[in-house]
Amino acid sequence: MRRRLADLDRLRDVCTGHHRHTLGEPPHEALRRVLRRHLRELRSLAAHEDAGPEQLRADEEILLEMAAECRSGECLTPAYLTDLARRAPDFGVPPDLPEDAGKVLAEAATVETHPVIRAAHVFLVCEGELWPDRPAPPPPHPLPWVLASLSLLRSNHPPLPMDRRLAAQLAAARSRPDHYERLLALIPIFADLMTAALRAELCRTPAAAPPSHGPAPLAAALHRRIQEHLRRRGDSLTPVLRELDPTARATHSAGDVSEEAVAQQCDAAAARALFERGPDCWWSSVEITVMDAVLRLLVVVQQVGAPSSGVLAVTADGVLTCSEGPVDVLDLACTDCVTLIPTDCADERWPAVESFIDDVTSRAIHRLTQAVC
């Protein structure tokens, strides 16, 4: 956990340095755009997606007002936190907090620890106040997320993203038997979400950007390893797939130029990971044909935002084309990505990249066999 949080802090340092040379959207409008996306994901997690544009706009305004208060140094007194809980979006389910909840939340919000650990602690304490005698994981409610995000904003971190694809992971973490176990399970999820948030923060239009950190050597080294690993995986799967179809085959390709079809897959992968890709990418793909189904799995090293940041991300996209048409076989969350900063080296980060490739390959092959069996 310490290593994961240290990696997150290093990424945040890169992000902070990059912003010194950045001229993008006004902070207020950039935050509005971020909060709008997060609110949509929260509503999806809570199975409450019937809000109209006016309600969404009202929720955005409430959160923007709260964020401004937090960044102004408003004291986290019990009375203030009680007032926040009353004003926060509730998706039609007003929170039922006990009288002393403000004091409990104030204590949680001022714990001296890493900002991500504190945010996870605030999230769980708020849930505990909402549902003190819970026999099972409570239903999702926006208030714990609101208070966790405000805690992060006070520490000069972006608000906590959410992703509906993480519903099962979040439910598993929240179903642990006690607060400590829930905290241990939630912190890695929050760290991955904050990594995604920082990737998004990097993607502002640069003004007088400094010279690039030169990610090309790292990207090229990873590209070679990814290409070899993906080839081995594809070749090892072919004999198994020929039990289903004697003509099954796997073909491999790679490149460092975004052709039109590849560019579309790269853009889709970057969007899911909450960043805009830079001009360069290094991609490897395997195309597996079984019966009338064709699976195209792409693994790509991409620049996160402008090349000057020096940050890279290893992402993936998988498309299965069969009689029903093309289907996304991965459905990756914003956390399904490996982020690399300029000081990383290929040997140190390869285990994480290799694990990511193995995971997306297994997911894609599972969907392929389901389609042809």
Buried (B, 14 or more C-beta within 10 A) or exposed (E): EEEBBEBBEBBBEBBEEBBEBBEBEEEEEBBBEBBBBBBBBBBBBBEBEEBEEEBBEEBBEBBBEBBEBBBEEBEBEBEBBBEBBEEBBBBEBEBEBEEEBBBBBBBBBEEEEBBBBBBBBBBBBBBBBBBEEEEEBBEBBBBBBBBBBBBBBBEEBBBBBBBBBBBEBBEBBBBBEEEEEBBEBBBBBBBBBBBBBBBBBBBBEBEEBEEBBEBBEBBBBBBBBBBEBBBEBBEEBEEEBEEEBEEBEBEBEBBEEBEEEBBEBBBBBBEBBBBBBBEBBBBBBBBBBBBEBBBBBBBBBBBBBBBBBBBBBBBBBBBBBBEEEEBEBBEBBBBBBBBBBBEBEBEEBBEBBBEBBEBBBEBBBEBBBEBBE
